[in-house]
């Protein structure tokens, strides 16, 4: 009998058809971040019951646009860049579990199917969307430079509906890239039972973070942000903006090689 291989479906004899390869996964890219405040009750409303609000600035939110190039150990994806390049926009809040502060992604849209599969494995609630963000290049006039006064724009839409637009004007180098997305992630991995009424076959609370971080100099500046809803997506209505805090830009590199199970409520049926 032929043995089937593949980190995730579809499994084949060679394993080459799997939507994502085995870990570790390597990421290089840029992050454009807008941090703002909403009413803490809005954050509480989208957290599972086992999580608590963060002690400091419980209503803080980060909306992050990421322009990624990623690959696995063999780096073959880099030679077929349609398999390595993608963009995403994701929303992060902070919370507590058993007294420790975590970051948690509560909404995210990406541009490629392999990024969706990888995210679902990690507990990111990924959906398909259209994402665009200004890129910084070192030469020519069709680019801002990484300097005071540089302006970068970003947009997010899904199913042809605009959900977010941002403009960040860089002012100065910063010691941090913000504070909302600065903790280990805490996510929920779940899958409903195929039998109606039996709850979730997979129901786990996990934590994870990147390793081997290779981080560029962060820049901080002023930010403008507009959020929207559609009949298919909620953003402005669940995490409305009360006060914009700041915008940030940073080039980053990181490796993902697994996480840690914190709590398992999966049904054993």
C-alpha positions as CSV (number, residue, x, y, z in Angstrom):
1,X,0.0,0.0,0.0
2,X,1.3,3.5,-0.9
3,X,2.1,5.7,2.0
4,X,0.7,9.2,1.6
5,X,2.6,12.3,2.6
6,X,1.9,16.0,3.1
7,X,1.9,18.4,6.1
8,X,-1.7,19.3,5.2
9,X,-4.1,18.2,2.4
10,X,-4.0,17.1,-0.3
11,X,-1.8,14.1,0.6
12,X,0.0,12.2,-2.2
13,X,2.8,9.7,-2.5
14,X,5.3,12.5,-3.0
15,X,3.8,15.0,-0.7
16,X,4.4,17.8,-3.3
17,X,0.7,18.7,-3.7
18,X,0.2,19.7,0.0
19,X,-1.0,23.2,0.2
20,X,1.8,24.0,2.7
21,X,5.1,22.3,3.4
22,X,6.5,21.1,6.7
23,X,7.7,23.6,9.3
24,X,9.9,25.6,9.8
25,X,8.6,28.5,7.8
26,X,10.7,31.6,7.2
27,X,9.3,35.1,6.7
28,X,10.9,38.3,5.4
29,X,8.9,41.5,4.9
30,X,7.6,44.8,6.1
31,X,5.0,45.9,8.6
32,X,2.9,49.1,8.4
33,X,1.0,49.5,11.7
34,X,-1.6,51.8,12.9
35,X,-2.4,51.7,16.6
36,X,-5.6,53.1,18.0
37,X,-8.0,53.0,21.0
38,X,-11.5,51.6,21.0
39,X,-13.9,51.1,24.0
40,X,-12.5,48.1,26.0
41,X,-16.0,46.6,25.9
42,X,-15.6,46.1,22.2
43,X,-12.4,44.1,22.8
44,X,-14.1,42.1,25.5
45,X,-16.9,41.2,23.2
46,X,-14.6,39.4,20.7
47,X,-12.6,37.5,23.3
48,X,-13.5,33.9,24.3
49,X,-14.6,33.6,28.0
50,X,-11.3,32.2,29.2
51,X,-9.4,35.3,28.2
52,X,-9.4,38.6,30.1
53,X,-8.7,42.2,29.1
54,X,-5.2,43.5,29.4
55,X,-4.4,45.5,32.5
56,X,-3.0,48.6,30.6
57,X,-4.8,50.2,27.7
58,X,-7.4,47.3,27.4
59,X,-9.0,49.0,24.4
60,X,-5.8,49.2,22.3
61,X,-5.9,47.8,18.8
62,X,-3.3,47.5,16.0
63,X,-4.2,47.2,12.3
64,X,-1.2,45.9,10.5
65,X,-0.4,45.6,6.8
66,X,2.3,43.1,6.0
67,X,4.1,42.5,2.7
68,X,5.6,39.1,3.0
69,X,8.0,36.8,1.2
70,X,8.1,33.3,2.8
71,X,9.5,29.9,2.2
72,X,10.3,26.5,3.8
73,X,13.7,24.9,4.4
74,X,14.5,24.1,0.8
75,X,13.7,27.7,-0.3
76,X,12.3,26.4,-3.6
77,X,9.3,28.8,-3.2
78,X,11.7,31.8,-3.7
79,X,12.4,30.5,-7.3
80,X,8.7,30.4,-8.0
81,X,7.6,33.6,-6.3
82,X,3.9,33.2,-6.8
83,X,4.3,30.6,-4.1
84,X,6.3,32.8,-1.7
85,X,4.9,36.4,-2.0
86,X,1.6,37.5,-0.5
87,X,0.1,40.4,1.5
88,X,-2.1,40.5,4.5
89,X,-3.9,42.9,6.8
90,X,-4.6,41.9,10.3
91,X,-6.2,43.2,13.5
92,X,-4.5,42.6,16.9
93,X,-5.6,43.2,20.4
94,X,-4.1,42.4,23.8
95,X,-5.5,40.1,26.5
96,X,-4.6,38.1,29.5
97,X,-4.6,34.3,30.3
98,X,-3.7,33.0,33.7
99,X,-2.1,36.4,34.6
100,X,0.1,36.7,31.5
101,X,-0.4,39.3,28.7
102,X,-0.7,38.1,25.1
103,X,-1.4,39.5,21.7
104,X,-4.3,38.0,19.8
105,X,-5.2,38.3,16.1
106,X,-9.0,38.7,15.9
107,X,-9.4,39.4,12.2
108,X,-7.1,38.9,9.2
109,X,-7.3,39.0,5.4
110,X,-4.7,37.5,3.1
111,X,-4.1,37.3,-0.7
112,X,-3.0,33.6,-1.2
113,X,-4.5,30.2,-0.3
114,X,-1.4,28.8,1.2
115,X,-1.3,31.7,3.7
116,X,-4.9,30.9,4.6
117,X,-4.1,27.2,5.3
118,X,-1.0,28.1,7.2
119,X,-3.0,30.6,9.3
120,X,-5.8,28.2,10.1
121,X,-3.2,25.7,11.4
122,X,-1.8,28.4,13.6
123,X,-5.2,29.7,14.8
124,X,-5.3,32.9,12.8
125,X,-8.9,33.5,11.5
126,X,-7.7,34.1,7.9
127,X,-10.0,35.1,5.1
128,X,-9.3,35.9,1.5
129,X,-9.0,39.6,0.7
130,X,-7.4,42.3,-1.5
131,X,-4.5,44.1,0.3
132,X,-2.2,46.8,-0.9
133,X,0.5,48.8,0.8
134,X,3.1,51.3,-0.3
135,X,6.6,49.8,-0.8
136,X,9.8,51.5,0.0
137,X,12.7,51.1,-2.5
138,X,16.2,52.5,-2.4
139,X,16.3,54.1,-5.8
140,X,14.1,56.1,-8.1
141,X,11.3,58.6,-7.7
142,X,8.3,56.2,-7.6
143,X,9.0,55.4,-3.9
144,X,9.1,57.1,-0.5
145,X,12.5,56.9,1.3
146,X,12.8,55.7,4.9
147,X,13.1,59.2,6.3
148,X,11.1,61.9,8.1
149,X,8.1,63.0,6.1
150,X,7.7,59.8,4.1
151,X,4.1,58.9,3.5
152,X,2.9,55.3,3.1
153,X,-0.7,54.3,2.2
154,X,-2.5,51.0,2.6
155,X,-5.9,49.6,1.8
156,X,-7.9,46.5,2.6
157,X,-11.0,45.2,0.8
158,X,-12.9,41.9,0.6
159,X,-15.6,40.7,-1.8
160,X,-15.1,44.1,-3.6
161,X,-16.0,46.1,-0.5
162,X,-13.4,48.5,1.1
163,X,-12.9,47.7,4.8
164,X,-9.9,49.9,5.7
165,X,-7.7,52.7,4.4
166,X,-4.7,54.2,6.1
167,X,-2.0,56.8,5.5
168,X,1.1,56.9,7.8
169,X,3.5,59.8,7.8
170,X,6.8,58.9,9.2
171,X,8.4,61.4,11.6
172,X,11.4,59.7,13.4
173,X,13.1,56.5,14.3
174,X,11.5,54.7,17.2
175,X,12.6,52.3,20.0
176,X,9.6,50.0,19.3
177,X,7.2,49.1,16.6
178,X,4.2,49.8,18.9
179,X,3.0,47.9,21.9
180,X,-0.1,46.0,20.9
181,X,1.6,43.3,18.8
182,X,4.6,43.0,21.1
183,X,3.7,39.8,23.0
184,X,3.4,36.1,22.3
185,X,0.3,35.3,20.3
186,X,-2.6,33.5,21.9
187,X,-5.0,31.9,19.4
188,X,-7.9,29.4,19.2
189,X,-7.6,26.4,17.0
190,X,-11.0,24.9,16.3
191,X,-13.1,22.7,14.0
192,X,-16.7,21.8,14.4
193,X,-17.6,18.1,14.6
194,X,-18.9,16.6,11.3
195,X,-21.9,15.4,13.4
196,X,-24.3,18.2,14.2
197,X,-24.7,18.8,17.9
198,X,-21.4,17.3,19.0
199,X,-19.6,20.6,19.5
200,X,-16.0,21.0,18.3
201,X,-13.8,18.1,17.3
202,X,-10.8,20.5,17.7
203,X,-11.0,23.2,20.4
204,X,-7.6,24.3,21.6
205,X,-6.1,27.5,23.1
206,X,-2.5,27.8,22.0
207,X,0.4,30.2,22.2
208,X,3.2,30.8,19.7
209,X,5.8,33.3,18.5
210,X,8.5,33.7,16.1
211,X,12.2,32.8,16.7
212,X,15.4,34.0,15.1
213,X,14.0,37.5,14.8
214,X,16.0,39.8,12.4
215,X,14.5,43.2,12.9
216,X,15.1,46.5,11.1
217,X,15.0,50.0,12.6
218,X,11.4,50.9,13.4
219,X,10.0,54.3,12.4
220,X,7.1,56.1,14.1
221,X,4.8,58.8,12.8
222,X,1.3,60.1,12.5
223,X,-1.5,58.0,11.1
224,X,-4.9,58.4,9.5
225,X,-7.3,55.4,9.5
226,X,-10.8,54.8,8.1
227,X,-12.7,51.6,8.8
228,X,-15.7,50.1,7.0
229,X,-18.1,47.1,7.1
230,X,-19.8,45.1,4.4
231,X,-22.6,42.5,4.5
232,X,-19.8,39.9,4.7
233,X,-17.3,41.5,7.0
234,X,-17.3,43.4,10.3
235,X,-14.5,45.8,11.2
236,X,-15.8,49.3,11.8
237,X,-18.7,48.0,13.8
238,X,-16.8,45.7,16.2
239,X,-13.7,47.7,16.8
240,X,-14.5,51.4,16.0
241,X,-11.8,54.0,16.3
242,X,-12.0,56.4,19.3
243,X,-8.5,57.8,19.1
244,X,-5.6,57.1,16.8
245,X,-2.3,56.7,18.7
246,X,0.5,56.4,16.1
247,X,1.7,54.7,13.0
248,X,4.8,52.6,12.6
249,X,6.9,51.0,9.8
250,X,9.5,48.2,10.2
251,X,11.3,45.6,8.1
252,X,11.3,42.2,9.8
253,X,12.5,38.7,9.4
254,X,11.3,35.8,11.5
255,X,11.0,32.0,11.7
256,X,8.0,30.0,12.8
257,X,8.5,26.4,14.1
258,X,5.5,25.6,16.2
259,X,3.7,26.6,19.3
260,X,2.5,25.4,22.8
261,X,-0.8,24.0,23.8
262,X,-2.3,25.9,26.7
263,X,-5.8,24.4,27.0
264,X,-7.6,21.6,25.2
265,X,-11.4,21.3,25.2
266,X,-11.6,19.1,22.1
267,X,-14.4,16.6,22.1
268,X,-13.1,13.0,22.4
269,X,-15.9,11.5,20.3
